[in-house]
Amino acid sequence: MSGVKKPRARRYRRHVPVEEDKRIRGYRTLELEWSELMAYVVGLLATDGCLSSDRRHIILTSRDRELVETFLTCLGRPIKYTVGRTRRGKRAYYAQFSDVTFYDWLLARGLTPRKSLTLGAIDVPNAFLIPLARGLLDGDGSVCVFRNRPTRAKYPNYEYERLWVFFLSASRSHIDWLRGRIKELVGLNGHVERIVRRKRHDLFRLKYGKRESIVLLRLLYSDPNAPCLDRKRRKWIDYAVRNLCAEGGT
């Protein structure tokens, strides 16, 4: 019958504690509390992750194998994932596992199923906002470095290197929340751009210019041992070596 809603999936009730269940191989070891590792994991799930509608499975999808492996390592799970293709035929890596207690913990912090257009604030303490932002950056953000020639006609040989940091989301409320929290904690303003897409939902981009990007990236990558996507961190390090070391900065 049309108009009749399907019943919600029933939650599985565990009768044997996880640590005593011999059927489970490789359970999560990361504690369900805010930490730098957990904040980074939540940032990845808020961008490249998905909470299944069955109310127990958690999925991370990325075209970066390194990112999926880092995600599983942070959780303390075995490095097991599948390889598939995106709708555009690009190779992608999928990590999926069942963890009801972690699922419920994520729900309580602001993540939801089908969150792309509805994600809003994430209930993260200020002490862990920076590692969370690093996860958001690795998931759907960019560190953009390029050469600029502002006056090609008059001074064709004059050029300088520019640096931008972007955070991207289809949810305006999430981008506004992130901008507000970073401004409150660090004092950086940034600005939000709307990307109009034909026959698709618009995207919203939080952008930081050169000066603010330097401040933000120094915070995001202050710990060389913190989990991150190495290719994005390398862009910042290479830029800093070329431009900041010569100025007496790091």
N, C-alpha and C positions, 0 to 999 in steps of 0.2 A: 504494500500500500504506500502511495506517495504521501509525504509529509510526516511519516512515522520515523522518529529518531532511533538510531541503533543504540542498544544498551551499552554503557561504558564497560570497558574491559575490567574484569574482576582482578583484584590484586592478589598475587600469590602470597600465601601465608607460610612462612618458613617454620618448620617443625624441628629442624636440627640447626644449631648455631653454625655460622659460616665456618668458623675455625675448626669445627668437628665434621664438616660435610666432606667426605672423601671423594665425592663426585666433582668437586670444584678444583680446578687446577689454575693457580695464579690469581689469587684474589687481590684487590686493591690494598696497599699497605699505607697509603697516605691518609692521615687522620682527618676526620670530618670537622675541621676547625680552620679558621683563617690563618694562613701562613704565607710566606712569599711563594712557595711552590703552589699552594692551593690557589692563590690569587692569579698566578700565571695560567693555571689550568682553566679557571673560570673565564678568564679573558679569551682563551682559545675557543671554549665552548660557546661563549656569547657571540662569536663571529662565525667560526667554521663548524660549530657543533650543532647537535640536534637532540632534543628529548623526544623519544618515540611516543606515539599516542597510546601505546600499550602500558605506559606508566611504570616501566622498569628498565627499558633499554636506553643506552646512551651511545651516541654515534658522533665520530669526528671524521670529516672528509676534507682532504687537502690534496693539492697537486704537488706539494712538497713532502717527499718521503721523510726528510729530516724532521719536519714539524710533527708528523704523526708519531714517529719514534720518540721524540722528546716528550710529547704528551703522555705516552704510555710509561715512559721512564719516570716522569714526575709522579704518576699515580702509583708506581711500584708494581705495575702489571707486566706480564710477559710481552715481548715485542712481537705481537701477532696482529696482522692486518691483511686485508685483501686488496687486490689491484683490479681496477675496473676502468671504465671510460665515462667521461662527462657527456652531456648532451651534444657538445661540439666535437666529440671524438678525442678529447685530450685525456692523457693518462691521469688517473686519480687514485688516491690511497684511502682506504676505509678501515677505521677501527671501530668495532662495535662490541659491546658487552652488556650484560645484565647486572645491575647494582641498584636495588630498590632504595636502600638507605641513602646512597649518594644522590640518586634521582630526587628523593624528597628533600634532601639538604639543598640542592640546587634550586628547586621550586621555591623554597623559603627565602632564598637570596635574590629572587627576581627573574630567574630564567624560566621559560615556559615552552611547551611544544608550539610549533609553528610561530616562532618568535620574530621572523624576519621583519615584519611590518609593525609589530606591537612591542618589541623590546623597549623597556624604559630604564629606570634606575636600577642599579645593582647595589644591594645592601652590603657594601664593603667598607671597613674601617679606613680612616685616613692613612694609617700605618702601612696599608697594603694596596693603596691606590696605584702606586707606581708600577709594581709588578703586574697588577691587573691591566694597566694601560699597555705594558709591554706585550702581554698576551693579545690584547685587542689590536695592537699594531702588527704583530706577526700574523694574525688571522686575516684582517681586512684593512690593513693600513699600508702605507708606503713611506719609504725614505727616498726622496727624489733629489738627485744631484745632477746638475747640468751646467754647461757653459752658456753664458748669455752675452750677446753683443747689442747693447742698447742703442748705439748710434752708428749703425753700419755705414750710412752714407757719408757722414762727416769724419768719423774715426773708425775706419774699417778694421784696424788692428787692435782696437780696444775691446777687451772682453774680461769677464770675471765669472767665478763659479758661484752658482746659487744653490741654496739648500732649502728644501721644504719638507715638512712632515704632514701626512694626511691620515685621518681616520675616516673610514667609510661605513655607511649603514643605510639601509632602506627605511629606518625608523628615525624620524626627526626628534622624537622625544628622547631617544637614547643619546643621540649626538648632542642635544642641548644639555642633557644631564652630564655627559662627559666633559663638555666645555666648562660647565659651571663648577664641577668638582676640581678640575685642574686649575682653574682660575682661583678658587678658594684656597687650594693647598699651595700652589706655586706662584700665583700672581700673573700667569700668562693668559692673554686674552684670546688669541686665535680668532678666526671668523668662520662662519658656516656658509657653504656654497650649495646651491641646489642644482643637481644634474638632471635635466629633463631627458627622458628616454621615450621614444615613440612606441606606443602600444605596450609599454612596460611601466612598472612602478618607478617613480623618480627615486634618485639616490641623494643622500645628503653627505657632504664632505666637510669635516672639520679640518681647517688648514692653518698651519703655523709657518710664518715666514722665517727668514734666516736667523735673526737674533733670538726669537723665541724657540726655534728648533734646536739651536745650540744648547740653550738652557735645558730643554726637555730631554734631549738625547743624552746629555751628560748624566742626568738622573736615571734614565732608563737603563743605561749601560755602565753604571758606576761600578757594579760588581762583575768582574770578568768571568766569574764562575756561575752567574745566574743563567737559568735556561732562556734561550732565545733562538731565533732563526738566524743562523750565522751570516747568511748573505746580506741581510739588512743591517746587522751590526757592523759588518765589514765595510759597507758603504759609509757609515758614520766614522769609523776609525780612519779610513783612507782620506776622507774629507778633512778630518781633524789634523792628520799628519801634514797634509798639503797646505792647510790654511791657518790653523791655530797654533801649531808648534812654532812656526816662523814669527808669530806675534807674541810668543812667550806664554801661550796658554796650552791646555791639554784637553 
